[in-house]
Amino acid sequence: MTFYEKCVQYFDTKDFYEILQIERSATPAQIKKGYHKASLLVHPDRVPEHQKLDATEKFKIISKIHSVLSDKEKRSVYDESGTFDDEFSDGVSEWLNLYKSMFRDITVDVIDKYKADYLNSESELRDIKKAYVSTKGNMTEMHNRIPFLDCANEERIMNIVRNLIDEGEVEEYDGFFNEPKAKKLRRKKREESYKITDEEAAKLAEEFEKGRAARMDNFADTMARLEEKYCNPKQKKAIAGKKKSAASARNKTTSGRVTKRGRK
């Protein structure tokens, strides 16, 4: 499958600018912003497990597009002829490393902020319309194409689609509004299977803290060995101060966790 075919399969268009949702006259800064915005929606580390496969492919596509449009010569060739260097890497790690070199890590706060801005926006309306048309009203497939769509939001999406139909923007697919209950139930069960309990979340957080403490201890041991081998007395004193500060910070973190648990 060619790269253009992948674009059509996952974004219903082969137009690079349309996929990044930017103008053809976009500046380098706007191209970077468009890439960042698109990657927030499809970053494979930040989607539910059942969306990870599609998200990974989409992430590789938008990363390749960014690599073309952010290069002055490659962009010029693409704009003039619609062609580009089609050496497309199938490995996602290359694109993830590129992303990390350009942007801060995607945190829960970043995702939550983007979600708040995205819901009920023009971007969401455009995505709903495109997903509805391309899947012919298949709600299960629409879940894979509309960011943040979950079972609790399906009724809202159906009302939006009804308005689009009434306004003559899309045709009506009977299966969309008369979906078998069994299909809805399967979708809901699948969604619930990916959720974790508060207890599981707390356990994951605890394991992370343990891992961080172990890494800090290993770092301190490594520094001690290097100190004995290479440092002069003055350097040893400076490193000792750093190790003391690291230990103090670690103790404060541990103390904070104990205090919070005690309050519960």
MARRONU-554299 format. One record per residue: residue number from 0; x, y, z of N, C-alpha, C in turn. Coordinates in steps of 0.02 Angstrom, whole numbers, plus 50000, padded with zeros to 5 digits. Example, Ala and Ser with C-alpha at 12.3 -4.5 7.8 and 13.67 -1.06 7.14 Angstrom:
REM residues 2
<0 <50660 49716 50390> <50615 49775 50390> <50660 49835 50390>>
<1 <50642 49888 50354> <50684 49947 50357> <50645 50002 50394>>
//
This chain:
REM residues 264
<0 <50042 49940 50000> <50000 50000 50000> <50044 50062 50000>>
<1 <50030 50109 49955> <50069 50170 49952> <50051 50216 50010>>
<2 <50093 50267 50020> <50080 50314 50074> <50014 50351 50062>>
<3 <50001 50371 50000> <49939 50406 49984> <49879 50362 49999>>
<4 <49884 50298 49985> <49829 50252 50000> <49818 50246 50075>>
<5 <49872 50249 50114> <49865 50248 50186> <49829 50311 50211>>
<6 <49847 50368 50179> <49814 50431 50198> <49738 50427 50187>>
<7 <49719 50401 50130> <49647 50395 50113> <49613 50346 50160>>
<8 <49647 50291 50176> <49618 50241 50219> <49603 50268 50289>>
<9 <49650 50307 50316> <49644 50329 50386> <49617 50400 50394>>
<10 <49621 50441 50341> <49597 50510 50347> <49548 50530 50291>>
<11 <49533 50484 50247> <49485 50496 50192> <49507 50552 50145>>
<12 <49571 50566 50143> <49599 50615 50097> <49674 50604 50091>>
<13 <49703 50624 50034> <49775 50619 50027> <49808 50688 50028>>
<14 <49768 50738 50043> <49793 50807 50046> <49828 50817 50114>>
<15 <49893 50830 50112> <49932 50838 50173> <49906 50895 50216>>
<16 <49887 50949 50185> <49864 51008 50223> <49797 50994 50256>>
<17 <49755 50958 50222> <49690 50942 50251> <49697 50896 50310>>
<18 <49744 50849 50306> <49754 50802 50361> <49778 50838 50424>>
<19 <49822 50886 50415> <49846 50925 50473> <49799 50983 50490>>
<20 <49746 50992 50448> <49697 51044 50458> <49729 51114 50461>>
<21 <49770 51127 50410> <49803 51193 50403> <49794 51217 50332>>
<22 <49806 51282 50321> <49800 51312 50255> <49863 51296 50214>>
<23 <49856 51298 50148> <49914 51285 50106> <49967 51339 50112>>
<24 <49946 51397 50137> <49993 51453 50147> <50022 51453 50218>>
<25 <50012 51399 50255> <50033 51396 50325> <50108 51410 50333>>
<26 <50124 51446 50386> <50194 51460 50403> <50224 51399 50437>>
<27 <50290 51396 50443> <50321 51340 50479> <50293 51332 50550>>
<28 <50281 51388 50584> <50253 51384 50652> <50183 51354 50651>>
<29 <50142 51371 50601> <50075 51344 50595> <50076 51270 50577>>
<30 <50125 51250 50537> <50132 51179 50520> <50149 51139 50583>>
<31 <50195 51166 50623> <50214 51132 50684> <50154 51128 50732>>
<32 <50115 51182 50736> <50057 51183 50780> <50004 51133 50756>>
<33 <49995 51129 50690> <49947 51081 50663> <49968 51010 50677>>
<34 <50032 50996 50672> <50058 50929 50687> <50048 50913 50760>>
<35 <50063 50961 50804> <50055 50950 50876> <49982 50936 50893>>
<36 <49938 50975 50865> <49866 50967 50878> <49842 50898 50855>>
<37 <49862 50879 50794> <49841 50814 50768> <49870 50756 50809>>
<38 <49932 50764 50831> <49964 50710 50868> <49933 50700 50937>>
<39 <49905 50753 50966> <49872 50746 51030> <49813 50698 51025>>
<40 <49782 50695 50967> <49723 50653 50957> <49741 50580 50944>>
<41 <49799 50568 50914> <49813 50500 50892> <49878 50472 50921>>
<42 <49908 50505 50969> <49970 50479 50998> <49956 50409 51027>>
<43 <49993 50358 51006> <49978 50289 51026> <49983 50276 51101>>
<44 <50019 50319 51137> <50025 50310 51210> <49965 50338 51248>>
<45 <49921 50374 51213> <49867 50409 51249> <49797 50391 51224>>
<46 <49789 50332 51195> <49723 50311 51173> <49706 50244 51204>>
<47 <49641 50227 51210> <49622 50161 51237> <49652 50105 51195>>
<48 <49658 50047 51225> <49691 49991 51192> <49658 49973 51125>>
<49 <49591 49976 51122> <49557 49956 51061> <49566 50007 51004>>
<50 <49594 50066 51020> <49608 50115 50967> <49682 50121 50951>>
<51 <49724 50082 50985> <49797 50091 50980> <49823 50075 50910>>
<52 <49796 50023 50877> <49821 50004 50811> <49809 50059 50760>>
<53 <49747 50085 50757> <49732 50139 50711> <49771 50202 50729>>
<54 <49776 50216 50794> <49811 50276 50816> <49884 50275 50796>>
<55 <49915 50216 50802> <49985 50209 50784> <49996 50225 50710>>
<56 <49952 50198 50667> <49958 50211 50595> <49947 50284 50579>>
<57 <49898 50314 50612> <49884 50385 50600> <49943 50428 50624>>
<58 <49972 50409 50680> <50028 50448 50707> <50087 50445 50659>>
<59 <50100 50387 50630> <50155 50381 50582> <50142 50423 50519>>
<60 <50079 50425 50498> <50062 50463 50438> <50071 50538 50449>>
<61 <50044 50565 50505> <50050 50637 50516> <50122 50657 50529>>
<62 <50162 50611 50558> <50232 50626 50570> <50270 50630 50504>>
<63 <50254 50584 50458> <50285 50587 50392> <50265 50650 50355>>
<64 <50201 50669 50359> <50178 50730 50327> <50215 50791 50355>>
<65 <50223 50792 50421> <50259 50848 50452> <50330 50851 50427>>
<66 <50362 50793 50419> <50432 50792 50396> <50438 50819 50325>>
<67 <50385 50812 50286> <50385 50839 50217> <50372 50914 50217>>
<68 <50319 50934 50252> <50298 51005 50250> <50345 51051 50289>>
<69 <50382 51022 50337> <50428 51065 50376> <50496 51073 50342>>
<70 <50506 51036 50287> <50568 51043 50248> <50552 51086 50187>>
<71 <50586 51143 50181> <50571 51192 50129> <50573 51162 50058>>
<72 <50624 51123 50043> <50631 51095 49976> <50579 51040 49963>>
<73 <50569 50996 50012> <50520 50943 50003> <50449 50971 49996>>
<74 <50435 51023 50035> <50369 51054 50031> <50358 51086 49963>>
<75 <50410 51118 49937> <50405 51151 49872> <50389 51099 49817>>
<76 <50424 51043 49820> <50411 50989 49771> <50340 50963 49778>>
<77 <50318 50953 49840> <50250 50928 49851> <50198 50978 49826>>
<78 <50207 51042 49841> <50159 51093 49820> <50154 51098 49744>>
<79 <50211 51090 49711> <50212 51099 49638> <50189 51037 49600>>
<80 <50206 50978 49626> <50191 50917 49588> <50148 50866 49624>>
<81 <50138 50877 49688> <50098 50829 49726> <50136 50765 49742>>
<82 <50202 50766 49731> <50243 50707 49744> <50292 50722 49801>>
<83 <50321 50669 49829> <50369 50677 49883> <50409 50612 49889>>
<84 <50460 50614 49930> <50501 50555 49943> <50459 50504 49981>>
<85 <50445 50447 49950> <50399 50398 49980> <50434 50346 50022>>
<86 <50491 50363 50051> <50524 50316 50096> <50489 50322 50164>>
<87 <50440 50279 50173> <50397 50284 50233> <50417 50232 50284>>
<88 <50438 50255 50343> <50459 50208 50395> <50398 50177 50429>>
<89 <50398 50111 50435> <50344 50077 50469> <50356 50073 50544>>
<90 <50415 50094 50567> <50430 50091 50638> <50406 50153 50674>>
<91 <50367 50145 50726> <50338 50203 50760> <50390 50237 50806>>
<92 <50441 50200 50828> <50489 50229 50876> <50525 50290 50846>>
<93 <50539 50288 50781> <50573 50344 50748> <50531 50407 50753>>
<94 <50466 50401 50742> <50422 50459 50744> <50409 50481 50816>>
<95 <50407 50433 50864> <50398 50452 50934> <50458 50492 50959>>
<96 <50518 50472 50938> <50578 50508 50958> <50578 50579 50929>>
<97 <50555 50584 50866> <50550 50650 50835> <50501 50694 50873>>
<98 <50445 50665 50892> <50394 50703 50929> <50422 50727 50996>>
<99 <50456 50682 51031> <50483 50700 51097> <50536 50755 51092>>
<100 <50571 50757 51036> <50622 50808 51027> <50591 50877 51013>>
<101 <50528 50878 50994> <50495 50940 50975> <50448 50968 51028>>
<102 <50416 50923 51065> <50363 50945 51111> <50374 50915 51180>>
<103 <50341 50945 51228> <50342 50917 51296> <50303 50852 51297>>
<104 <50311 50813 51350> <50275 50750 51356> <50200 50763 51359>>
<105 <50162 50716 51331> <50089 50721 51334> <50066 50696 51403>>
<106 <50041 50741 51444> <50018 50723 51510> <49942 50721 51512>>
<107 <49916 50696 51567> <49843 50694 51576> <49814 50765 51573>>
<108 <49849 50813 51602> <49824 50882 51602> <49821 50910 51531>>
<109 <49871 50894 51490> <49872 50918 51421> <49813 50888 51383>>
<110 <49801 50823 51392> <49745 50790 51358> <49679 50818 51381>>
<111 <49671 50829 51446> <49608 50855 51473> <49593 50925 51446>>
<112 <49645 50965 51441> <49635 51033 51414> <49614 51030 51341>>
<113 <49648 50987 51303> <49630 50982 51233> <49560 50955 51224>>
<114 <49541 50907 51266> <49474 50879 51263> <49421 50932 51275>>
<115 <49433 50975 51325> <49385 51028 51340> <49378 51076 51282>>
<116 <49434 51090 51247> <49431 51135 51190> <49400 51102 51129>>
<117 <49409 51037 51124> <49387 51000 51064> <49312 50986 51063>>
<118 <49285 50964 51120> <49214 50946 51123> <49170 51006 51105>>
<119 <49121 50994 51061> <49074 51045 51038> <49107 51101 50997>>
<120 <49165 51086 50969> <49200 51135 50927> <49187 51121 50854>>
<121 <49210 51166 50811> <49204 51155 50739> <49244 51095 50717>>
<122 <49301 51084 50749> <49343 51026 50733> <49306 50961 50747>>
<123 <49272 50958 50803> <49235 50898 50820> <49178 50887 50770>>
<124 <49142 50941 50753> <49087 50935 50706> <49112 50909 50639>>
<125 <49168 50934 50617> <49198 50912 50554> <49216 50838 50557>>
<126 <49244 50817 50614> <49264 50747 50622> <49203 50700 50625>>
<127 <49150 50723 50657> <49088 50684 50662> <49059 50674 50592>>
<128 <49055 50728 50556> <49027 50725 50488> <49068 50678 50443>>
<129 <49133 50685 50446> <49177 50643 50404> <49172 50569 50424>>
<130 <49171 50556 50490> <49167 50487 50514> <49100 50455 50496>>
<131 <49046 50493 50502> <48979 50468 50486> <48974 50449 50413>>
<132 <48999 50492 50369> <48995 50480 50298> <49039 50422 50276>>
<133 <49101 50422 50300> <49149 50371 50278> <49133 50301 50303>>
<134 <49098 50296 50361> <49080 50230 50388> <49007 50212 50373>>
<135 <48973 50257 50337> <48902 50247 50322> <48861 50235 50385>>
<136 <48878 50275 50436> <48839 50273 50498> <48853 50214 50544>>
<137 <48912 50185 50538> <48931 50129 50582> <48960 50158 50646>>
<138 <48920 50157 50700> <48941 50189 50762> <49004 50158 50791>>
<139 <49012 50093 50785> <49071 50060 50811> <49134 50085 50776>>
<140 <49131 50092 50710> <49189 50119 50673> <49200 50192 50688>>
<141 <49146 50228 50701> <49152 50299 50717> <49190 50309 50782>>
<142 <49186 50262 50827> <49224 50265 50890> <49299 50269 50876>>
<143 <49321 50237 50822> <49392 50235 50805> <49415 50298 50768>>
<144 <49367 50340 50748> <49384 50398 50707> <49369 50465 50739>>
<145 <49330 50464 50792> <49313 50527 50826> <49347 50529 50894>>
<146 <49392 50576 50905> <49426 50580 50970> <49379 50587 51028>>
<147 <49395 50553 51082> <49359 50558 51146> <49287 50530 51144>>
<148 <49268 50497 51090> <49201 50469 51086> <49197 50406 51129>>
<149 <49149 50405 51175> <49136 50346 51215> <49061 50333 51215>>
<150 <49040 50279 51246> <48970 50259 51245> <48925 50312 51277>>
<151 <48949 50345 51327> <48909 50396 51361> <48894 50455 51316>>
<152 <48934 50465 51264> <48926 50522 51219> <48888 50506 51155>>
<153 <48868 50444 51147> <48837 50423 51084> <48772 50461 51069>>
<154 <48732 50472 51120> <48669 50507 51108> <48681 50578 51084>>
<155 <48732 50611 51111> <48749 50679 51089> <48771 50678 51015>>
<156 <48811 50628 50997> <48834 50622 50928> <48774 50610 50881>>
<157 <48727 50569 50903> <48669 50554 50862> <48627 50617 50851>>
<158 <48621 50659 50901> <48583 50721 50894> <48618 50768 50845>>
<159 <48684 50769 50847> <48722 50812 50800> <48712 50788 50729>>
<160 <48715 50721 50720> <48705 50693 50653> <48635 50706 50628>>
<161 <48587 50702 50672> <48517 50716 50653> <48510 50787 50627>>
<162 <48544 50834 50659> <48542 50904 50636> <48575 50911 50567>>
<163 <48630 50874 50557> <48663 50877 50492> <48618 50849 50437>>
<164 <48581 50798 50453> <48534 50768 50405> <48478 50817 50390>>
<165 <48450 50846 50442> <48395 50894 50433> <48416 50955 50391>>
<166 <48481 50972 50396> <48506 51029 50358> <48529 51010 50289>>
<167 <48522 50945 50272> <48540 50922 50206> <48614 50914 50193>>
<168 <48655 50912 50245> <48727 50907 50236> <48750 50835 50226>>
<169 <48713 50787 50253> <48730 50716 50245> <48665 50677 50234>>
<170 <48673 50618 50204> <48613 50576 50195> <48602 50533 50257>>
<171 <48542 50507 50264> <48525 50467 50322> <48537 50394 50310>>
<172 <48573 50363 50356> <48584 50291 50355> <48542 50259 50409>>
<173 <48496 50217 50388> <48446 50190 50435> <48480 50152 50492>>
<174 <48534 50116 50477> <48567 50077 50529> <48596 50118 50585>>
<175 <48608 50181 50572> <48637 50224 50624> <48588 50238 50680>>
<176 <48525 50248 50662> <48475 50264 50712> <48437 50202 50736>>
<177 <48445 50147 50702> <48410 50085 50721> <48460 50029 50731>>
<178 <48511 50043 50768> <48564 49994 50780> <48539 49940 50828>>
<179 <48555 49877 50815> <48535 49823 50860> <48562 49833 50931>>
<180 <48521 49818 50981> <48542 49828 51050> <48603 49785 51067>>
<181 <48607 49726 51037> <48663 49681 51051> <48730 49714 51031>>
<182 <48729 49752 50976> <48790 49784 50953> <48811 49840 51001>>
<183 <48762 49877 51026> <48777 49929 51075> <48805 49899 51139>>
<184 <48776 49842 51159> <48798 49810 51221> <48870 49785 51214>>
<185 <48886 49756 51156> <48955 49732 51145> <49005 49789 51148>>
<186 <48986 49846 51121> <49029 49905 51122> <49039 49929 51194>>
<187 <48987 49929 51233> <48991 49952 51302> <49034 49904 51344>>
<188 <49026 49839 51333> <49066 49790 51370> <49140 49797 51354>>
<189 <49154 49808 51290> <49223 49816 51270> <49254 49878 51302>>
<190 <49216 49932 51304> <49241 49994 51335> <49254 49984 51409>>
<191 <49209 49949 51443> <49217 49937 51515> <49276 49892 51530>>
<192 <49293 49848 51483> <49348 49802 51495> <49415 49837 51497>>
<193 <49418 49898 51470> <49481 49936 51469> <49488 49983 51528>>
<194 <49435 49989 51568> <49438 50034 51625> <49473 50000 51683>>
<195 <49507 50040 51725> <49539 50013 51784> <49505 50043 51846>>
<196 <49505 50006 51901> <49474 50029 51962> <49519 50078 51998>>
<197 <49492 50114 52047> <49532 50160 52086> <49588 50123 52122>>
<198 <49573 50062 52144> <49623 50022 52179> <49681 50004 52132>>
<199 <49664 49986 52070> <49716 49969 52021> <49758 50031 52004>>
<200 <49725 50088 51998> <49761 50150 51983> <49809 50168 52039>>
<201 <49786 50159 52101> <49828 50174 52159> <49889 50127 52161>>
<202 <49877 50064 52143> <49932 50015 52142> <49984 50034 52089>>
<203 <49960 50055 52030> <50006 50076 51978> <50048 50136 52000>>
<204 <50015 50183 52034> <50051 50242 52058> <50103 50223 52110>>
<205 <50085 50175 52153> <50132 50153 52205> <50193 50119 52174>>
<206 <50180 50077 52123> <50235 50043 52088> <50281 50093 52054>>
<207 <50251 50145 52026> <50291 50197 51994> <50336 50232 52044>>
<208 <50309 50248 52104> <50348 50281 52155> <50405 50236 52179>>
<209 <50391 50171 52185> <50444 50125 52206> <50500 50124 52154>>
<210 <50479 50122 52090> <50529 50121 52036> <50571 50184 52036>>
<211 <50538 50241 52049> <50575 50304 52050> <50625 50306 52107>>
<212 <50605 50281 52166> <50650 50279 52223> <50710 50234 52209>>
<213 <50697 50177 52176> <50751 50131 52159> <50801 50163 52111>>
<214 <50774 50201 52063> <50817 50234 52014> <50861 50287 52048>>
<215 <50832 50322 52097> <50871 50372 52133> <50926 50340 52174>>
<216 <50911 50281 52205> <50962 50246 52243> <51018 50222 52198>>
<217 <51000 50195 52140> <51051 50171 52093> <51095 50229 52069>>
<218 <51064 50286 52059> <51102 50345 52038> <51152 50365 52092>>
<219 <51129 50364 52155> <51173 50383 52210> <51232 50334 52216>>
<220 <51218 50269 52207> <51272 50219 52210> <51323 50230 52154>>
<221 <51297 50244 52095> <51342 50256 52038> <51386 50316 52050>>
<222 <51356 50370 52076> <51395 50430 52090> <51448 50416 52142>>
<223 <51432 50375 52192> <51480 50360 52244> <51541 50323 52216>>
<224 <51528 50275 52170> <51582 50237 52140> <51626 50282 52097>>
<225 <51594 50327 52058> <51633 50373 52016> <51673 50422 52058>>
<226 <51643 50441 52114> <51678 50488 52160> <51743 50457 52185>>
<227 <51738 50394 52209> <51797 50361 52236> <51851 50352 52183>>
<228 <51830 50341 52122> <51878 50325 52069> <51911 50387 52038>>
<229 <51871 50441 52028> <51897 50496 51987> <51904 50564 52023>>
<230 <51865 50576 52075> <51860 50644 52101> <51916 50662 52150>>
<231 <51934 50727 52149> <51980 50753 52200> <51939 50773 52261>>
<232 <51969 50790 52317> <51932 50805 52379> <51878 50858 52371>>
<233 <51892 50913 52334> <51842 50966 52326> <51781 50941 52288>>
<234 <51794 50902 52236> <51739 50874 52196> <51697 50826 52238>>
<235 <51731 50787 52279> <51695 50741 52323> <51647 50778 52369>>
<236 <51670 50835 52395> <51627 50874 52439> <51566 50900 52403>>
<237 <51575 50923 52340> <51519 50949 52301> <51468 50894 52286>>
<238 <51493 50835 52268> <51449 50779 52252> <51411 50756 52315>>
<239 <51447 50757 52372> <51414 50737 52435> <51355 50782 52450>>
<240 <51363 50847 52434> <51307 50893 52444> <51248 50877 52400>>
<241 <51262 50858 52337> <51209 50840 52291> <51173 50777 52313>>
<242 <51212 50728 52337> <51181 50666 52359> <51137 50678 52421>>
<243 <51160 50723 52464> <51120 50739 52523> <51054 50772 52504>>
<244 <51057 50817 52453> <50996 50850 52430> <50948 50800 52399>>
<245 <50975 50753 52359> <50933 50702 52328> <50900 50658 52379>>
<246 <50938 50640 52432> <50910 50598 52484> <50855 50635 52522>>
<247 <50867 50700 52534> <50817 50740 52569> <50753 50745 52529>>
<248 <50759 50754 52464> <50700 50759 52420> <50662 50693 52420>>
<249 <50700 50637 52420> <50667 50572 52420> <50630 50559 52485>>
<250 <50660 50581 52540> <50628 50572 52605> <50565 50613 52612>>
<251 <50567 50674 52583> <50507 50717 52584> <50451 50687 52544>>
<252 <50468 50657 52487> <50417 50625 52445> <50385 50567 52482>>
<253 <50428 50525 52514> <50402 50468 52552> <50359 50491 52610>>
<254 <50382 50544 52645> <50345 50571 52702> <50278 50597 52680>>
<255 <50277 50630 52621> <50214 50658 52596> <50163 50604 52581>>
<256 <50187 50547 52554> <50140 50493 52538> <50112 50463 52602>>
<257 <50155 50455 52652> <50132 50426 52715> <50081 50471 52748>>
<258 <50094 50537 52747> <50047 50585 52777> <49979 50581 52744>>
<259 <49977 50579 52677> <49914 50576 52641> <49876 50512 52658>>
<260 <49912 50456 52661> <49878 50394 52679> <49850 50396 52749>>
<261 <49890 50430 52794> <49866 50434 52864> <49803 50473 52869>>
<262 <49795 50526 52827> <49733 50567 52829> <49673 50527 52807>>
<263 <49683 50481 52758> <49627 50439 52735> <49603 50394 52792>>
//
